[in-house]
Each structure stands twice: as structure tokens, then as C-alpha cells.
Amino acid sequence: MRQLTSLLLATLLVAGCAAPAATSAPSLSPSAPAATAAPPTVPPASASTASPSPEAATTLTVDWNAADLTGIDAVEAITGVAKAGDTYVLLASLPYTDEGSPNSSVWWSGDGTDWTLGTVFPAATRMLALTAGGPGFVASGFNDGGSPLWTSADGRTWEAVNDSSLDNAVINQLVATDSGVVGFGWRSDSEAPGIWTSADGVEWLAATNETGMTVAKGLQVVGAYDGRAIAFVDEGEKEPPAIWETTGRAEWTRTGALTEVAAISRVAGGARGWVALDDDKAWTSTDGTTWSKGVPGPDVSSDVVVDDAGYVAVGFIGSLPGDTCGDQRPFAGHTWTSADGETWQMMPVTDEFEAAMVTKLLVVDRTLVGYGQLIREDTSNGLPVAQWTDTLPDLSSPADASDEASVPKTCGG
């Protein structure tokens, strides 16, 4: 029960974010996978006007192939995966054993498959977010009496950031822009929303400017691509979320709003545009400013990527073993795809994904890489980490119609 609660909390709190290229080693490539994709092979167009190429004869499908991942012990939940240059980093929360047990660890890899332990964070530190940025990588969370933020140049050695502006900070969302790194969260001593910014990931400021605080106070989710961050922000009960953006850090610009009320849980960008998800709808934008009307979309949003071939979303439905009053749907790891952002298909759930889930995505060249966990009846020592891959097509055509998303079932019926 405790592991499930922590796993779901981590899934909701953590947002994968992209980072701009760096000028010093390791050279940064975005942690959001779409940013590593090649230039689009079709001109950007809105979903309503785009015409599939004659070469795009089939819809976008994902047929996962299990990889032989090594070097990572069982974990409670995967917090984030990022890639900078030739280095991959995976951040995870650890199973709880006692008050003195560590809460989070990070591993590094040169190929994304064979992993080596980098750092076990102090017991009082719980990491909630990871991005490629600053000197290489930045991870954040909270700490009882210490720094909530750590950096690494190579993924192997990590250092706590000692900066008084981070006192009492809890940072659960990170993005990297053209101007540096931005963290969102709240203050543990007052529960007040907060925004923290850094030009280099090492020296930080607690921002107090009007636009930055407006975004922080109403933030639903934030994502970044190619040095530009986009945030969905609450403006009041029963009001559609506003859309704010920046290529800076503390100063943000309101560019518009969705046309309908939504609780956006995931946003990602890529060469062909942007996508945003809530529980069962999807919105797309070619420029990040003007967004489509919401359409029936995936029933999961643990992670989503934008690729030249389309969009891929992953996650799971149902509950983990030991949870007695969670989602009553039978457990299944779901993968959804869309070539145009308007019609979404759910990939068939194979026997493997009746006991496995993909929760983090990267795109490396034309390979879609998924990281997740294998489900076991005994969750007391965590769940094994697993990896899957598939080759993405250069082009794909839209499906004729969207699949119907499943509906959550509470323990009350």
C-alpha cells in the first residue's frame, strides 16, 4: 500500500523536461526525447490541415522489444531519465526500510542499457525531478535540513548545491531554457508556491517577480523543448488553463489559453510542435501558442514524446499489488500513439504488459526507448527496472478513428 502511494505520488509530481545544448563537456542534448530527433521530413502543419505523405502507408505503431538492462536494483519508482551528450542518467526513489534508509539514487550509462550506480543521496533527501541542464544534469526535490538540489557534470559524481536561496525549498518540476534552469515547487515552512532560477545550475535565486510568481502559483505542468519552456497555469475554478512561455528564467509571457477547462498532467515539445494531455484528452499545437480543441486521447500520461512520425504516450491503469482501494481496473501497461494528434490508437496489451509498465521515454536517433518496471506480487523490496525499444518510422498516417479510452473505477464501484 505504501509503495503504491509513493509510486503514484512520484508519477504525479515529476515531469520530464528538455534542456538546451551546452557549450562545454558533456555537450547537452535534450532530455525530452523529441529534441534529439532529426529535422521533420514533412512540413509542420496543424492536425486539421496536415496531409499524410504517400510514403506514410501505415498508422504509427509501437511494438516494444524487451532489452537486457543491467546494473540497477529494484526501485520503488523511476523519477526521471535524461540524456546529455553520450551519457544517460536514471533517477529513482528507493524502497523504504527504516528512518535511516536512503530515499533516492541515481545511475549513469554510456548506452542506456548497462548502468552503474552514481550516487546514493542522503537519507533525508527525496529527489522529485531531473533534467539535462546546468553543468550537465540537475536533480531536485526536498531535504530535511540540507540542500534540495544537486548537480553533476558527468552523471557519475553529484554535488549538493549550497545556496541560502534554496532554504526550505521543495522543487518538484525542472526545465532548462536558453537562459538556464528553472525550478517550481513550494516552501516547506509556509506551503507558499515558489520559483527558483539559475543561469548555470549552481548559483540560484528565489524569484519574486510578478510573472514568475503568477506561473508558480497556478502551475499545472511545465515542459521545455529547444530552449523554450511552456507552462499550463490555473486562472481560477472552472476557467481554462492559461499558457505561459519563456526562453529566459523568471520572466514569463502569457500567450493565450485553452478553450476548455482541463487539468493538464503532461506537456512535451518536438520539431513538429507540442502536445498536452490530461486524463483522457489531448491537445496539440504547431507553435506552442495556438492550441487545438481537446480530442479523445490516451487514458495514461506517465510520459509523452513528440517525434517526426507522431506522438507516443505511456503509463499504466489499475493498481499495484498490495493496494486495496485504488483503481479497480485490471492492471495493464498502456502505450498510445497518434500520427496527427487528432486520432489516437492504443497498442494491443501483450501478455508481458499485463505485468509491466513503461513510464519514461526517450528518442535516440530513430529508436524509441522506454524505461519502466516489472510488476511482482511482493512490492516490499521495490520493483525491477526494465527497458524496451522500438524503431520509429520516418512517416506515418493518421488512424481512421480514435480508440476508446478506459475509465477509472474506484473501490466504491
PyMOL commands that set and color helices and strands:
alter all, ss='L'
color gray80, all
select helices_A, chain A and resi 2-13+33-36+164-166+210-218+351-354
alter helices_A, ss='H'
color red, helices_A
select strands_A, chain A and resi 65-66+77-84+87-93+104-109+115-120+125-133+136-143+149-152+159-160+169-177+180-187+193-198+204-206+219-225+228-233+242-246+253-257+266-270+273-277+281-285+295-296+303-307+310-317+332-338+345-346+356-364+367-374+385-391
alter strands_A, ss='S'
color yellow, strands_A
deselect
rebuild
show_as cartoon
